[in-house]
């Protein structure tokens, strides 16, 4: 009987480790220089308004990124055409310069939670547009930005 329970539980544990996201799209920044003109666009099709989501970003940057934080602007276009704009700072390092993300060599990956337990009240395509909102143009050292939505269970 113990052998049977191991055969059932082990595959479930392995599947849980390889969690797939409801939505994940990664966009590369040309030559790791994020310009004002480089708007990153993500299209998410919401098929069920009763599901809650965790919305996050995964940002890949070089150790040459010269700032403690990065300001971004997120424009959300809802299926009915309504627009929502938010400006957010994203912290990359503490005050001593220690990176928050996981670094391997000269590349770091930072995971940032934008909103936990989000609920969409409209079915259809939701467009998210992300722009860098710094005082310099371009911002050097940003290699790619992924948007990730996970369903809450």
N, C-alpha and C positions, 0 to 999 in steps of 0.2 A: 504493500500500500504506500509506503514511503517513497518507493521508486516512481510510482505513478504521480504523486504530488510534485516531485522534483521535475518530472517531464512536463508538467503543466505550468508550474511556476517559473521555471527558468526561461522558456521562450517569452513569457509576458514581461519578465524583467529586462530581457535583451531588447524587446520592442520599445519599452519605456525609455531606454537609454538613447535610442535613435529617434527622438521626438522630431516629427516633421511639423513645419509651420503651416498655418492656414494660408499665409502669403509671405513670400520672401523674394525680393528683387534687389540685386546689387548693381549699382551703376558706377563705372569708372570715371575718374576725373582725368581729363587729358593732360599728360605730362605732369601730373600731381600738382597742378596750379589751378585752383578753383577761382574762376573769374565771375564777376557780377553777371555776365551773359550766360553762364552755364547753369541753367535751371534744371534741376533733377526732377523728373516726373514719374510718379508711381500711380498706377490705376488699380484700384481694389474693387472687385465686384462683391457686394454684400447681398447674400441670398436669403438671409434669415435675420430679422430684426430682434429676435429674442436672445441671441447669443452675445455674450460679453467677450471682449478682446483685451489683450495686453498689446500695446503698440510701442515699438522701440526702434532704435537705430543701431546699426553696427558700423562704426567709422574706422577705416584703415588709414593710418597716417604714418609718416616717417618720423624718426627721432630728430629730424631737422626742423620739425614744426616749432616755431619760435615763440609760441604764445601759451599762456596758462589755460586760456579758454577760446572758444569759437562761438561767435554769434551767428545764428541762422534765423531765417524767416520761413515759416511754413504757411503756405496758402492751401486751404482745403476747399475744393469745389464739390458741393453736394449734388446728387442727381437732379434736384429741382433748380439748380443754378445758384443757390445761395453760396456766398463766400465767407470764409472765416480765415482771418490772418492772425498769426501769432509770431512774436519775436522771442527767441529763447537763447540763453547762454548755455553752452555745453562745456563743462569743466574737463580739461584733458590732464591736468597735473595739479599737485598740491603746491603750496607756497614755496616749497623748497625745490620744485622742479621734478619731483618724482611722478612718473606717469601713472595714471589710474588704469589704463588698459594693459593687456598682456602683450609683452614685447618679445620678439624673436629677432635678434640681430638689430637691424635698423628700421624694422617695421613693427608697429604696434596696432592692436585691435581693441577698440573701446566700445563697450556695449552700454547703451543709454536707454533707460525707460522713459518714454514720453508720456504715456498715460496707461494706468492700470485699470482694468475693469470697465473699459469703454463700451458704450452701447450706441449702435447706429440706429437712428429712427426712420431711415429711408432705405428701401431696396434699390439696388442698381449700382452703377459705377460711381465711386468716390475717387476724385483725382487729388493727389497730394503733390504739391510742388514745393521743393526745398531750394532755397537760395542762400548763399553765404551773405552775411550782413555785417562784415567787418569794415574798418576804415581804410583798409588797403585792398588793392586790386591788382593782380590776383593774390589769393592766399596760398603760399607755397606749403607743400608737405601733406596735403590731403589727397590720398590715392583713390579711395572709393567710399561710397555711402550706400548701405543697404537699409531698406525699410522692412520690418518684420512685424507681422501680426500673428499672435497666438490666440487660439480659442481658450477661454477659461472653462475649466471643468468643475 
